[in-house]
Structures are given as C-alpha cells and as structure tokens.
Amino acid sequence: MATRLGLSLPQMRQYSIGTDVPAVARAAERIGYDSLWVFERALFPEPATQGLYDIEGLPWPDEYRNVADPLVTLTLAAAATERAELGSSVLVAPLHQPFQLAKALATLDAVSGGRVIAGFGTGWSLDEYAASGVLPFAERGAALDEIIEVCRAVWGPDPVVHDGRLTRIASAVVGPKPARPIPVLLAASNRRAFRRLVDHADGWLPAGFSFKQVTAQWRELRELAEERGRTEPIRTVLRANATLRAEPYDGAGRRPFQGSVDQIVADLVEFDGIGMAEILIDLQGSARDARELVDVAAEVFEKARAAGV
C-alpha cells in the first residue's frame, strides 16, 4: 500500500489566512493528499532569548513572526474539505488549558465527521511557556500527561470525571463527543518521551532532520513497545520540513528536504524506506503565496507517486 502523504496548511504571514487556507485545503484534497496539517508557534521573542529548538546560536526563521492559530486554521480547512484528515504536528499542548483544548478538538472532530488527529508535543520555547504555559517549563512533561488524561476523559462516555492538578471535573455531561476516538500522536525523541508514547498514545510524530536518527529512533521505539507488552500498532507520521530552491542544491552539507523539487522527492523516497505510514510535507515556508504553494505541492505529489512513494 502506498505511503500516505500529507500537506501543511498555510499559516505564515505571506498568506491571507481566511481565503488561502480553504483554497489550499480544497486544492490539496483534489491533488490527492490524504491529510492536512498545522503547527504551533505562539510568539516570536525579540530580542531572542534562546536559539531555535533551544540550540544556541540558531536563529528563529523570520516566518515565525506571524503564525496563525492552529485550531482556527484547522477549522477553516475542515469547512472546505470532505475527505482529508486534519492533524497537528504539533500542538504545544502545555500552552493550552486542558479542558478547553479537549472540548475544542472534540467539537472539531464532530463537525468534520471524524477527521481530527491530535498531535501533541511539549515544546521548547521558554518565552512561550512564560506567556501561556499551564505549568512551568520544567514541569511540561507532567502537564502533557494530564492533558492526555483530560482529553481521554472528555472524549469518553458521560459522566466525565477527572481529579487532577490542572483540571477537576466532579461529574459532568460534556458534549459534543468526537465522531470517533481521536488518535493522539506525540512528538518524542528520548527514552522518557518514548515511554509516555508507548503507554498512553496512539502514534509518533518524528521530524525528518536525519535519516540515520529517525531510523535508530524508530527501532528503539518498537523495541520499547515490545518490552512493555504493547500490542496496538504505533501510527507514524514523519514531518518533512522542506526548503525549496529553484536550482538544485549542490553543497556538501545539504540537509534532507532542502533543494529542488527533484531533490526533495529523492529524500522522500529515501525516508519512505524507513517504513513510516505517512509523510507530512511542509512546503509553506518557501512559497511566496498560495498559488505557488499549490503548484509546488502538486508537482511534489505527482513526482513522489511516480517514484513509488
């Protein structure tokens, strides 16, 4: 069976969100993409207090100065489409009040006919946590644990009951319910996060920064699942952050998914060999507008399918 392919929706400042998100969503579904995705960037600290991904000296991309809210973006896409799944890769879950997040996702799943994929991560920005974190940055793992618990409770049968540090629901009817159980996928790259995923989540959201790294992590995650007696399959959606260039990148230090369309497709073929169920392609940062984004997305899709992805 062919690997599923997803496309990131336009959220950055070069796009007119209200018109471009529905237009791109409809076009992506028509092209054949299986899913549509958003990411979260709450703010852009200026001056910078830490590097991108907390890597010292690595600047934040200028595109991050204006990133549309992920749930609003998914709602626009849901109203414009019928088939494509609607996912987040990722929502920085501890920046959200747990009950309200669970209710919003349940509502979105209900109105979209059961198409939501809840992709959560803990994030890395100290400034975002200072502005919106439900717990201090050092306790982000504990916050994510409870958010997953609250979501499962709110999405489950009534009466809903939860007694936690962040949320207390004595006994309540909470609706609407999701159209079907919403899959929870987690970004995870270390042993502790892998254990949370194996025990409490449905799938994994790796980032394709390195073929060798993703291959090793996927092996480690499967071994841990076996150790802990997990029998349910782990759904996998690889994020491919693409930087498109008109001409091929011929530098020795070319990173995955950097360069021409043909180079990006070649990387998709390579990473497809790892065995991910789905690959999410984020092309929005390189496109000048929605028209160019759709054109490139169509070219990448057609060439990837022709190459066997």
N, C-alpha and C positions, 0 to 999 in steps of 0.2 A: 504494500500500500504506500502511496506517495506521502512524503512528509507534508504535514500541514504547514501552510505559510500564512503569517500574519503581517499586518502593516500598522505602524504607528500613525496615529491621527495628528493633524497639525495643531500644535499648542503654542508655538512661539510667536514673537511679535511681528514677523513679516506676514502673518496670516490675519485675515478678517474672520475671527472665530465663528461668529454667528452664521456666516454664509459658507465659509470654506470647510468647516468640519462636516456639515451634512453633505456638501458636494463631494468631498474626498471620500467620505464613508460610502456613499452610493456608488462612486466610481470603483472603489476597491472591491466592493461586493460584485460588481459587474465584471471586473477583470478576473475574479476567481479567488481572491484572498478569503481565507477561512475565518479570520478573526481581525479585530481592530483593537488597538492598544493605546493606553495613556501612561504617562509617568508623572511624578510629582516633584516640583521644585517650588517651595513655598516663598522663598525670598532670595535676594542677591545682596550679600553683605558688602558694603562699600565704606571704608576700605576693607579688603579681605582680611579675615581673622584666621583663616586656615586654608590650605590648598584643597583643590578638588579631590573628592574621595578621601580627604584628610591626608593627602600626600603633599608634603612640604614643597613649596615652590611651584606646584602645578596650578596654573590659573584656571578660574572658572570660565567656561565658554561665555562669550558675550550674549549668546542666545538665551541664557538663563536669566537675563534681566527681566524677562516678561514671559512667564509660562502660565497658561490658562489652567484654572482649577480642573483637576482630573475628573471629578464626578459630574460637573457641569458638561465637560467635553463628551463624556460617555453618554450622557442623556441626550445631547444633540445628535450623536451618532445613532443611538437606539431608535429615535423617532424617524430617522431617514433610511433605515435598513430593515431587512426581514430575516436574514439568514445568519449573518456573521456573528460570531461570539464577541463579547465586549469585555476586555480584560485590562488589568492594571499591572504594569511592570516598571516600577512598583508604586503602590501607595505607601508612604511612610506612616504606617498605622499609628504609632505612638504620638503623632501630631494631631490625632482626632479623638474626640470624646467617644468612648466605645459604644454606648447605646445608640447615639445618633448615627455613627458610621454603620452599625449593623442594620438600623432601620432604613437608611438611605440605600444600601446595597440590596436589601430585601425588596424595597419598592421598585428599584431599577430592574431587578430580575423579574418581578411580577409583570411590569408593564412591557418588558421586552420579550416575554414568552420564554423565559428560562435561558438567557444567553450570557449571564454575568460570570466572569472568572475573577475571584478576589485574590489579587496578587499583592502580598504584604512584604514589607521589609522594615528594618529598624532605622535605616538612615545613618548619616554620619556627620551632619552639619550641627555644630554647637549653636549657631545662631538660630537655626530653625527650631531647635528644642527650647531655646530661651524665649522665643516668640510664641510657641504653640504647644510645647510638649506637655502631655498629661502627667508625666513623671520626669524627674531629672534625667539627663543624658545617660548617666551611669546606670540607671535602672530601666533602660529601654527594653531589655530582654524580658523583664518581669511585666512591663506594660504590654508587650506584644502577646505574652502568654495569656493575660487576662482578656485582651481584646478578642483573641480567638475563642476563648470560653464564652464571652458575651455574645459574639456572633452566632455560635452554635446554639446557644440558648434562645436568642431572639428568633432565629430562623426555624427553631424546632416547635414542637407542639405546645399549645397553651394548656394550663397556665405557665407562663415563663417565670422562673425563679432563679435568682443569682445573688450570691452574697460574697462580694469581693472587695478589694481595696479601692478600686476606682468606681465600681458600679454596684448598686444594691437594688434588686427588684424583689420585693416581698412575695408577690404573686399577682400576675397581670396577664391580660389578653393583649397581645401585640400583633398588629397586622398593618399592611398585608404581609402574607407569608411569601417566600420565594416560590416561583413556579416549580422548581425542583431543587434538590440540595445544591447549594452553591459551592463549587470546589474552591478550596483555599490553597493557594500556591505560595511558597516562601522563597525569597532570596536568601541563600545560605552559602557560606564558604569556609566555615570552620566546624570543628567537631561538635561543639555545643549547639550551634545552629542546626547542624545536620540531625542531631538527636531530637530537637524540637520538631523538625520536619517529619522525621520518621514516625514519631509518636502522635503528632497532632495535626498534620497537614496532609493534603492530597497530592501535592506536587512540588516541583522545584523550578526556580527561575534563575538559571545561570546566565552570566554575561560572557559573550564570546571574545574576551580580550586575548586569550591564548588557547590554541588547540590542545597543547600539552596539558595545561592546567585544567581545562574543562574535562578532558579525558580522565585525568587522575581523580578529580573530584567525583565524577560520576561513578567510577569504580569504588571509591571509598564510601559513597552514599549507599550503593547497592549492598556492599559488604556489611555496613552497619544495619541496614534493614533486615538482612538475613540474621545477623547476630541477635537482633531484638525481636525476632519472630514475626516481622511484618509480612503479611501475605497479600495485602492490597497493592496493586501496581502503583508506581510513582509516576505521575504525569510530568512531562518535561517540556518546557518552552524556553528555548535558547534566545537570548536577546543579541541581535547583531546591530551594533551602533555603527552605521555606515557614514563615511566621509567621502562624498563623490567628487571626482575631478574629471574635467573634460578629457584630459590626456592620461594615459597610464602612468602610475607612479613607479619610477624605476630605481628608487633609492633602496639601499641595502636594508634599511631599518623600517621598511613598510610594515605597518601593523595590519592585523586582519580587518577586512571590510573597509580598507582605505584604498582609493584609487578610482579607476574607470569602472563602468558597469561590468565589463568582462572580468575584471579583477575581483570585484565584489561577488559575482556569480561563481568564480573559481573558488573563492573562500566558502561560499555556501555549499558547494559540492564537497569540499574537504570536511567541513564541520558536520555535514549530513552523515558522514561516515561514523560519527560517534554514536549515533543511534537516538538522537533526540526525536521526540514525537512531533515537535513543532518548532519552527524557527520564526521569530518575530524580527522583521526588518525595519529599522528606524532610519528613514531617509529624509526626514523633515528638516534637519539642520542645514543641509547642503542646498536645498531647493530655494529659489528666490520667491516663489509664490505657489499657489495651489495648483495652477495649470502645469507648471514644471514638475511638481511633486507627483501628480497623477501620471504624467508622461513617463517619468523615470520609473515609477512603481510598476507600470505596465511592462516596460522593457525588461526590468529585472525579473518580474514574474515569468514572462514568456521565455526568457533565456534560461532561467533556473529550471523550469519544467522541461525544456528541450534538453538540458544537461542531465536530466534524470533525478533532480531533487523533487 
